[in-house]
Amino acid sequence: MFDLSKLIRPNIKTLKAYSSARDEFSGEAKVFLDANENSLGSPLLKWYNRYPDPHQHAVKVTLSKVKGIKPEHIFLGNGSDECIDLLFRSFCEPGIDNVIICPPTYGMYEVSANINDIELRRAPLLPDFQLNLAHIETLVDAQTKLIWICSPNNPTGNSINRADIETVLNNFNGLVVIDEAYINFAQQKSFVQELGEYPNLVVLQTFSKAWGLAALRLGMAFASIAIIEVLNKVKPPYNINQATQELALKALEEVGQVNDMIKLLVDMREALADVFESMPTVEKVYPSDANFILVKIKDARKIYEFLLTKGIVLRDRSSVLLCEDCLRITIGSEKENTILVDAMQDWFLQETI
Ligand SMILES: *Cc1c(COP(=O)(O)O)cnc(C)c1O
């Protein structure tokens, strides 16, 4: 049986959260002299002298409408990376607990585990980049707190089979974190609508990819109210700054524009995949549900370096497990994609000379 209270670190369970000035008084008033702000203003906009809403109420209410999720089920982090770190800090006891990742996958799960001194157990994906459920099962013990599943996965681009994720959710008594950073580019449905079904589910999404707002640093975690309450207790009080909250609210009014960009990026992804597939030394273009493609190509490292001399930067994944000879290519603008394809033509020309 899943029991959240057994997962929370003892020091977090007894933790009394920091109470900010705005926590202690959050109504309307004529004169605010309770937070040691600069009452005269700031060199920038007038209201930047005040601390931001520690609970990001307005953003959550608007996001709630866009996502069809109640605000109480939403946590906002300074990028998904903060959500990742907070999950470790809230649920994993340093030197004692462990977590499972399925490489090749997003690098921050491992870095965050190391920072927090949490043992990392690896159940590599199968050659088709799907979960190795049998291997995961052998790694789980009483100290396993989190299983990280990235879907669509970075750097492979594929979605993880829904039935396999459900198997993990149904059989694991720790938290299953599904990182859906690329979900907007996928055919697959998000797991956010399944929160009522699985008390051990945490879904991560971000404003950094489809929303085009990587610079704002805004990540989302969706989970049960009980899990969200734990994250709220542990987070720094003002983790989402005022400018980010304002700009996120504005962006949330432009869902249509974002959907148009997603459609365009998906079309260009398919077009670019076709072009690469027709190139002479390309062994494989992996099917992608994300805004990048993974290409297996002879002399990947050399091509990476050749493109660098032309001012084009790809991600060289050729030394990553199961990604040997692979380059990860973000879908660019129409113009950028053309520059890349032209440079690839130059590479093949110089190779044949
Ligand atoms: C890019 C990415 C993120 C985004 O992290 P932010 O901190 O929100 O920018 C999260 N997970 C994966 C798998 C990613 O590739």
The ligand as an ORCA input file, in Angstrom:
! r2SCAN-3c Opt
* xyz 0 1
  C      14.837     20.755    -20.781
  C      14.381     19.752    -19.810
  C      13.810     20.138    -18.602
  C      13.596     21.590    -18.314
  O      14.187     22.034    -17.200
  P      13.903     23.539    -16.744
  O      14.672     23.595    -15.466
  O      12.423     23.663    -16.538
  O      14.401     24.454    -17.798
  C      13.346     19.177    -17.733
  N      13.433     17.869    -18.046
  C      13.948     17.475    -19.215
  C      13.971     16.044    -19.551
  C      14.460     18.396    -20.120
  O      15.007     17.981    -21.271
*
